[in-house]
Amino acid sequence: MIRTQVQLTEEQARALKEIAHRENASIAELTRRAIDQWLQTTGAIPMAERRRRALAVVGTFRSGQTDISERHDEYLAEAYRP
């Protein structure tokens, strides 16, 4: 193991202490778990593999709309409108 130092906000430290107590785990263990999860979902997948996965789903879903290439901005604005 490599020892490192991380600075947390008071709120982060308080939340971690509560979770550590509830799960009977150390803050270091919780930190390692969080980093492992982050690595699995982001940095650990090479860009070429991300592209391959993205291209694999192209065309597999149908919206029923025939003018998406012309009106995509309008559709996105509508989808993200609060």
N, C-alpha and C positions, 0 to 999 in steps of 0.2 A: 504494500500500500504506500501511496505517496501522500504525505501530509500537506495540506494546503489551508489557506485562510480565506474566508469569504465574509464580506460585510453585508449584513442584513438590516432592513428597516426594523424598527421596534415592533411593528405590526407583523412582519414576516417571522421574526424570532418568537413572538408570543404564540402565533398560530402553529409554528413548528413544534414548540414545547408542548402545546396541548395535544397535538396529534401524536407526538412521540410518547407522551404519557398514556394516551388512550390505546395505542398499539403496542405498548411495552417495547419500544424500539428507541435507539439513540437518534439524535438529530443527524449524526453522520450517516447512519444507515438510511434514513429518509432522504437525505441529500443524494446518496449514491443511487437509490431507486429512482428518484426524479431525473437524475442525469441519464441513467440507463434508458428510461422511457423516452426522454427527449432525443437521445441519439438514435433510437430505433425509429422514431417517427420523422426525423428531419435529416440531420447530417450524415447518418450512416448509409443512406441510400444514394449511390452515385448518380450524377445527373443523367448519364446515358440510360440507366435503368428507369429513372423517373420519366424520361421522354418515351421510352419503350412502353411503359404502363399507360401513359396518357394517350399515346397513339393507338394502343390496343382497344380503347373504348370509343374511339372516334366512330361515329355513325351507328352506335348500338342503341341510342335512345332517340325517340321520336317525340317532337313537341306538337305536331299537328299544324304548325305554322309553316306557310310556304314563302314568307317574306323576311325571314330572319336575317339574311345577309344585307338586306336593305334597311331594316328597322331595328337592328340589334341594340343600338344605343337607347332607343325608346323602351324596348323590352327590359333592358338592364335597369334603367331608371325606375321603371314600374316595379320590378322585383325587389329593389333595395329601398323603395320608398317606405318611410316609417308608418 
